Amino acid sequence: MTMKKNKKIILMIVAAVVVVVVGLCGLFSPYVIESRTFNQVTHEQSVGVCDDYLEKYPNGRYLKDVLIIKIYASKDPQTTINAIDLYLEKLPEDENGELFESYKEYLLSNPDARTIDDYKNYLNSQTK
């Protein structure tokens, strides 16, 4: 009976160790780490955090989302134009390409424009 009890205890310890090791591997997997970095991007929505993500994951799972957030987070025309250029370079065939190309042209022709909200207001004024 004691031998069976010892085997059960050893099996339970081994099972617990396996569960902990598998859990830790999942916790530190590249996918989980990239997801956490992306969550930081969506939470902070700043150019700097977007740049951090893009440096770590230049072709990452959330590339398109991060590039769009970077465009929206840009506060001056040149930073926005650079973000648009990066978007068009990384995703040349994307369906938003024409929109962002148009936004870039707007920024280049309207030096007082600052944000994408200025562009939206401009577009709305053109449709009235």
C-alpha positions as a Markdown table, in Angstrom:
| # | Residue | x | y | z |
|---|---|---|---|---|
| 1 | Met | 0.0 | 0.0 | 0.0 |
| 2 | Thr | 2.8 | 2.4 | 0.8 |
| 3 | Met | 4.4 | 1.7 | -2.6 |
| 4 | Lys | 1.1 | 2.6 | -4.4 |
| 5 | Lys | 0.8 | 5.7 | -2.3 |
| 6 | Asn | 4.4 | 6.8 | -3.2 |
| 7 | Lys | 3.7 | 6.1 | -6.9 |
| 8 | Lys | 0.6 | 8.3 | -6.8 |
| 9 | Ile | 2.5 | 11.1 | -5.1 |
| 10 | Ile | 5.3 | 10.9 | -7.6 |
| 11 | Leu | 2.8 | 10.9 | -10.5 |
| 12 | Met | 1.0 | 13.9 | -9.1 |
| 13 | Ile | 4.3 | 15.8 | -8.7 |
| 14 | Val | 5.4 | 14.9 | -12.2 |
| 15 | Ala | 2.0 | 16.0 | -13.5 |
| 16 | Ala | 2.1 | 19.3 | -11.6 |
| 17 | Val | 5.6 | 20.0 | -13.0 |
| 18 | Val | 4.5 | 19.3 | -16.5 |
| 19 | Val | 1.5 | 21.6 | -16.1 |
| 20 | Val | 3.7 | 24.4 | -14.8 |
| 21 | Val | 6.3 | 24.0 | -17.6 |
| 22 | Val | 3.6 | 23.9 | -20.3 |
| 23 | Gly | 2.0 | 26.9 | -18.7 |
| 24 | Leu | 5.2 | 28.9 | -18.6 |
| 25 | Cys | 6.0 | 28.0 | -22.2 |
| 26 | Gly | 2.7 | 29.4 | -23.2 |
| 27 | Leu | 3.1 | 32.5 | -21.1 |
| 28 | Phe | 6.4 | 33.4 | -22.8 |
| 29 | Ser | 5.6 | 32.2 | -26.3 |
| 30 | Pro | 6.4 | 34.6 | -29.1 |
| 31 | Tyr | 2.7 | 34.8 | -30.0 |
| 32 | Val | 1.7 | 35.9 | -26.4 |
| 33 | Ile | 4.6 | 38.4 | -26.2 |
| 34 | Glu | 3.6 | 39.9 | -29.6 |
| 35 | Ser | 0.0 | 40.1 | -28.5 |
| 36 | Arg | 1.0 | 41.9 | -25.3 |
| 37 | Thr | 3.0 | 44.4 | -27.3 |
| 38 | Phe | 0.1 | 45.0 | -29.6 |
| 39 | Asn | -2.2 | 45.5 | -26.6 |
| 40 | Gln | 0.2 | 48.2 | -25.5 |
| 41 | Val | -0.1 | 49.8 | -28.9 |
| 42 | Thr | -3.9 | 49.8 | -28.8 |
| 43 | His | -3.9 | 51.1 | -25.3 |
| 44 | Glu | -1.4 | 54.0 | -25.7 |
| 45 | Gln | -1.9 | 54.7 | -29.4 |
| 46 | Ser | 1.3 | 56.7 | -29.8 |
| 47 | Val | 3.8 | 56.9 | -32.6 |
| 48 | Gly | 6.6 | 55.8 | -30.2 |
| 49 | Val | 4.8 | 52.6 | -29.1 |
| 50 | Cys | 3.9 | 51.8 | -32.7 |
| 51 | Asp | 7.6 | 52.2 | -33.7 |
| 52 | Asp | 8.6 | 49.9 | -30.9 |
| 53 | Tyr | 6.2 | 47.2 | -32.2 |
| 54 | Leu | 7.4 | 47.7 | -35.8 |
| 55 | Glu | 11.0 | 47.4 | -34.7 |
| 56 | Lys | 10.4 | 44.2 | -32.9 |
| 57 | Tyr | 7.9 | 42.7 | -35.4 |
| 58 | Pro | 8.5 | 44.3 | -38.8 |
| 59 | Asn | 6.2 | 41.7 | -40.5 |
| 60 | Gly | 4.1 | 41.0 | -37.4 |
| 61 | Arg | 0.7 | 39.5 | -37.0 |
| 62 | Tyr | -0.8 | 42.9 | -36.3 |
| 63 | Leu | 1.2 | 44.9 | -38.9 |
| 64 | Lys | -1.7 | 46.5 | -40.7 |
| 65 | Asp | -3.4 | 47.6 | -37.4 |
| 66 | Val | -0.3 | 49.1 | -36.0 |
| 67 | Leu | 0.4 | 51.0 | -39.2 |
| 68 | Ile | -3.1 | 52.4 | -39.2 |
| 69 | Ile | -2.8 | 53.4 | -35.5 |
| 70 | Lys | 0.5 | 55.1 | -36.3 |
| 71 | Ile | -1.1 | 57.2 | -39.0 |
| 72 | Tyr | -4.0 | 58.2 | -36.7 |
| 73 | Ala | -1.6 | 58.9 | -33.8 |
| 74 | Ser | 0.7 | 61.1 | -35.8 |
| 75 | Lys | 0.2 | 64.8 | -34.8 |
| 76 | Asp | 2.2 | 66.6 | -37.4 |
| 77 | Pro | 2.0 | 66.4 | -41.2 |
| 78 | Gln | 5.6 | 65.1 | -41.8 |
| 79 | Thr | 5.2 | 62.3 | -39.3 |
| 80 | Thr | 1.9 | 61.4 | -40.8 |
| 81 | Ile | 3.3 | 61.4 | -44.3 |
| 82 | Asn | 6.1 | 59.2 | -43.1 |
| 83 | Ala | 3.6 | 56.8 | -41.5 |
| 84 | Ile | 1.6 | 56.7 | -44.7 |
| 85 | Asp | 4.7 | 56.0 | -46.8 |
| 86 | Leu | 5.6 | 53.1 | -44.5 |
| 87 | Tyr | 2.0 | 51.8 | -44.8 |
| 88 | Leu | 2.1 | 52.0 | -48.6 |
| 89 | Glu | 5.6 | 50.4 | -48.6 |
| 90 | Lys | 4.6 | 47.5 | -46.3 |
| 91 | Leu | 1.1 | 46.9 | -47.7 |
| 92 | Pro | 1.2 | 48.1 | -51.4 |
| 93 | Glu | -1.9 | 46.1 | -52.4 |
| 94 | Asp | -4.1 | 46.9 | -49.4 |
| 95 | Glu | -7.6 | 48.2 | -50.0 |
| 96 | Asn | -6.9 | 51.3 | -47.8 |
| 97 | Gly | -4.0 | 52.4 | -50.0 |
| 98 | Glu | -5.9 | 54.8 | -52.1 |
| 99 | Leu | -7.5 | 56.5 | -49.1 |
| 100 | Phe | -4.1 | 57.0 | -47.4 |
| 101 | Glu | -2.5 | 58.1 | -50.7 |
| 102 | Ser | -5.3 | 60.7 | -51.0 |
| 103 | Tyr | -4.8 | 61.8 | -47.4 |
| 104 | Lys | -1.1 | 62.2 | -48.1 |
| 105 | Glu | -1.8 | 64.4 | -51.1 |
| 106 | Tyr | -4.1 | 66.5 | -48.9 |
| 107 | Leu | -1.4 | 67.0 | -46.3 |
| 108 | Leu | 1.1 | 68.0 | -49.0 |
| 109 | Ser | -1.3 | 70.5 | -50.5 |
| 110 | Asn | -2.6 | 71.9 | -47.1 |
| 111 | Pro | 0.3 | 72.8 | -44.9 |
| 112 | Asp | -2.1 | 73.8 | -42.0 |
| 113 | Ala | -3.6 | 70.4 | -41.8 |
| 114 | Arg | -2.6 | 68.5 | -38.7 |
| 115 | Thr | -4.6 | 65.3 | -38.2 |
| 116 | Ile | -6.7 | 62.9 | -40.0 |
| 117 | Asp | -9.7 | 64.7 | -38.5 |
| 118 | Asp | -8.8 | 67.7 | -40.6 |
| 119 | Tyr | -8.9 | 65.5 | -43.6 |
| 120 | Lys | -12.3 | 64.0 | -42.6 |
| 121 | Asn | -13.7 | 67.6 | -42.2 |
| 122 | Tyr | -12.3 | 68.5 | -45.6 |
| 123 | Leu | -13.9 | 65.4 | -47.2 |
| 124 | Asn | -17.2 | 66.2 | -45.5 |
| 125 | Ser | -17.1 | 69.8 | -46.7 |
| 126 | Gln | -16.5 | 68.6 | -50.3 |
| 127 | Thr | -19.6 | 66.4 | -50.3 |
| 128 | Lys | -22.0 | 69.2 | -49.1 |
